[in-house]
Amino acid sequence: MKILIQNGRVIDPASNFDQICDVALAAGRLVAINTIAPDFHPQRVIDAKGCIVMPGLVDLAVRLREPGHEHARMLHSEMAAAVAGGVTSLVCPPDTDPVLDEPGLVEMLKFRAEKLHQSRVLPLGALTRNLQGEVLTEMSALTEAGCVGFSQAEVPLSNTQVLQRALQYASTFGYTVWLRPQELHLGKGVAASGPLATRLGLGGVPVAAETIALHTIFELMRATGARVHICRLSSAAGVELVRRAKSEGLSVSCDVSINSLHLTDADIGFFDSRARLNPPLRQQRDRDALRAALADGTIDALVSDHTPVDEDAKTLPFAEAEAGATGLELLLSLALKWNTDATDTTLMRALAVLTSEPSRVLGASLGTLQADTGHLRVGGVADVCIFDPQAEWVVQPDALRSQGKHTPFGGYALPGRVRYTLVGGHVAFDANVSVASQIAHAH
């Protein structure tokens, strides 16, 4: 289908392009930016006046809950949430039920996702069988099935020798290992160690749970030459270790979640289980360090860490509630909020950490310079997000498309609303069309 996007402010962080102009799409690709051929006859024209036209968002941490929740049609709802949030490519961790440790499961997930014609799903394969930390998976077969890297998700590897072997194997074949840094025995609490956790009587997770794991990972990287992506950094001390590792030349990238970027342990309030998260929310000095590191490039990407948790699992005492929050539909707006709150960043950087930077992380994971997403270039894939930067909205959890209605940002007034999301040149989300119509159209 030929589509012409007119009058929008086109921003492409990958090329530092920022100009009011038109964009032409055809056969799933961008065919022109700014200078449109006179013989280009679009079948649809989108007027983007007053809006920003940018690459589709690339989210490196999204739980879709499938395989495992097919009966609840989780894939349908979470993919609808993704395109409503402008997310056109997403990476999902392997902690599904069953775990993504077999090629057939990966192929089935990708097949079912592709049938929905919404976001591109890029699975991470399990690093060890059933995430039990004992036997390595068949990484080559999982890669052939479509995995972009290997992860233990939220399950720490207690056996350092297994981690060493995994990194050796991954290094040999050019795979990337995605790890959340957490020391098994220190990471069993439910809130960040500190005065607030002590006052509330909650089990604490010290910063050392993150830094000890990082020291171990970096030592093994030096020994094996492996490439590692650090998932959801949460502390100032962790930021400093990553900064040193990068300056040393280690092949490491990292991300931070929207939760840790904006919130602190004080947001737990009076045992508010919506703020029960992994990693736990830390103190203000940690949040400030994370913000500065995202601005200066020490942290590469901002992620939603989208985890849909059902009502029964959240409405429990804080320590018993399941960790996680919905985030897909909030990612862009919270990046814009960070941009307006911070004095050390620009709109270009705020959009880069959602597009070109995570695309570069993916590219490294796939063994190329950049994945074929996260940028606007002639001949490139037509994944586009069009949003109104002037629109403000209040987060009403019940109105979110995700089945996960729990977020610590409920009631927040946020900037920016997605108007259109295009994936591979077709309109996957149109804010002017009802949800029911879009689901029917997707089928």
Secondary structure by P-SEA (a helix, b strand, c coil): cbbbbcccccccccccccccbbbbbcccccccccccccccccccccccccbbbbccccccccccccccccccaaaaaaaaaaaaacccbbbbccccccccccaaaaaaaaaaaaaaccbbbbbbcccccccccccccaaaaaaaaccccccccccccccaaaaaaaaaaaaaabbbbbbcccccccccccccccaaaaaaccccccaaaaaaaaaaaaaaaaacbbbbbbcccccaaaaaaaaaaaaacccccccccccccccccccccccccccccccccccaaaaaaaaaaaaacccccccccbbbbccccccccccccbbbbbcccaaaaaaaaaaaacccccaaaaaaaacaaaaaaaaaaaccccccccccccccccbbbbbccccccccccccccccccccccccccccccccbbbccccccccccccaaaaaaaac
